[in-house]
Amino acid sequence: MASLINTPSNTPIRERLGLRPIINVSGTMTTLGASIMVPEAIKAMAEIAPQFVEIDDLQRAASATIARSTGAEAGLVTGSAAGGIVMAVAAVMTGDKLLAIDRLPLDTTGLKSEIILQHGHNVGYGNSIDQAIRLAGGTPIFAGSVSATQAYQLDEAINANTAAGIYVVAHSTISYGMLTLPEFAAICHAKGIPVIVDAASEYDFRRFIAEGADLVIYSGHKFLGGPTSGLVAGRKGLVRSCYLQNRGVARGMKAGKETIAGVMAALDAWEIRDHDGIRAKESAALELWQQTLAGRPGIAAKINPDPTANPLDRLEIRVSAKSGFTAYGLATTLASGSPPIMVRGHQAERGVFWLDPCNLHPGEANVVATRLAEIFDAERPANAMATPTKSTAGILKWPD
Ligand SMILES: *Cc1c(COP(=O)(O)O)cnc(C)c1O
C-alpha cells in the first residue's frame, strides 16, 4: 500500500540549509513546499537523475500514464500548473502552426486571441489567471460581473476572435452566481471553442474531462504528492499543440526527466493509495483539535467540508474578542512559536481560519493540539489582538 504520511519530518537537511522546522496545517501551499512527496516519486526521480533520456519518448510515456489516470486522450508534464495554463492558452491560439509558436506572445497576427472567463474566476494563485493569459499573448475577456454570470453574457461575448474559454475550479473563485462547468462547456462548444479547466488544486483527476473539458490542468505537487510540476490532460490534438509550446513561450516552464518520471510514479502510486486510511487519520486529527478547543470562550471550532468537494475536511476556527485574540492574532501566535505552526489564514480578516490536516507528519497532530492548549492557558501575548496587514515590506527586502 502506498504510504503518504509516514515520511519523517525535520531530517538533518533542514539544519544544513539553515531552515527552521515548521508544521504545515495550511494545506497544499506552493510557498510552503506544497505537499509531502510520495516515496515512489522520490525513488523514480533518484533513479532517472543520472540517466540520459530522449525527452519526447519520456513525455510520450507520460502521456499514456496521464491518459490512463484521467480518462483523457493524451497528456504531458510541465513545470507547474501555472505554466500549464500558459501552454494551454498558447495552444488554443496557435494550434500546430510552428511559425505562430515562434512569434508569441507579442505577435498574434492572424490568430484568434481572446480568452473568455467568468469574471468571478479571475483568481490569484501567486500570480493571476489574467496574467497567465497575457503571458501567452492572449487577451482576457471577462464575462459577467465579479459576483454573477448569466448564460447570455458568455454566449454573446464569444466572437470570431475567441480562441477558448477558461473555467477555474478553486476555493478562491466566487462560490455563487457562476455558471457550472457543464453549462459553461455547453455554451463554448455550441460556439465551436474549446474549454480549458484550471483544476490545479483538485483531487479528482477524471471529473472535469468527463464534464466536457477539452484541456485540464492539475498541479503535480498538490494532492498528487509528486514533484513540483503541472499536468495537462485532454484532447490529443490540443495536448500536442501544448507540447509544441516547449519550442516557444513555454521553454522556461519545461519539466525535466526527473520531474516527468516523478509524476508518472506518483500517478501509479495514486491508484493504489489508501485514500480512506489517509482520510481516517485526517479525521482523527480534526477531532483531537476540536476537542482541545471545546469550551474555550470566544472560540467556535467546527469541521467543514472542502468548498470544491475534494475529499478533505478542515477545522474552521471562528475567533471572537471574548477569546482575547483576533483570528489573525491567534494565527500569528501559532506561527511564532517553536516550531512555527502555519495555519490556513487567508480569511483571517473575517475572524476565521482553518487547520488543514492533509500535510501532517507523524506526531504533528499532537504537537498542534498541545500548542493550542498551551496558548489558551497562558497569558495573552502582546500581538493577540493584531489585525491582518497586507504589507509587501518583507518580500521587498528579500534576500535580506
Ligand atoms: C495552485 C494553483 C495554481 C498554480 O499551481 P502551481 O502548480 O503551483 O503553478 C493555479 N491555479 C489554481 C486554482 C491553484 O490552486
PDBQT file of the ligand as one rigid body, heavy atoms in Angstrom, charges set to zero:
ROOT
HETATM    1  C1  LIG A 501      -2.024  26.200  -7.031  1.00  0.00    +0.000 C 
HETATM    2  C2  LIG A 501      -2.881  26.712  -8.123  1.00  0.00    +0.000 A 
HETATM    3  C3  LIG A 501      -2.325  27.112  -9.335  1.00  0.00    +0.000 A 
HETATM    4  C4  LIG A 501      -0.842  27.117  -9.569  1.00  0.00    +0.000 C 
HETATM    5  O1  LIG A 501      -0.303  25.864  -9.416  1.00  0.00    +0.000 OA
HETATM    6  P1  LIG A 501       1.296  25.659  -9.482  1.00  0.00    +0.000 P 
HETATM    7  O2  LIG A 501       1.434  24.226  -9.867  1.00  0.00    +0.000 OA
HETATM    8  O3  LIG A 501       1.827  25.940  -8.122  1.00  0.00    +0.000 OA
HETATM    9  O4  LIG A 501       1.819  26.572 -10.523  1.00  0.00    +0.000 OA
HETATM   10  C5  LIG A 501      -3.164  27.546 -10.338  1.00  0.00    +0.000 A 
HETATM   11  N1  LIG A 501      -4.496  27.590 -10.167  1.00  0.00    +0.000 NA
HETATM   12  C6  LIG A 501      -5.074  27.219  -9.005  1.00  0.00    +0.000 A 
HETATM   13  C7  LIG A 501      -6.560  27.266  -8.881  1.00  0.00    +0.000 C 
HETATM   14  C8  LIG A 501      -4.284  26.758  -7.938  1.00  0.00    +0.000 A 
HETATM   15  O5  LIG A 501      -4.843  26.387  -6.781  1.00  0.00    +0.000 OA
ENDROOT
TORSDOF 0
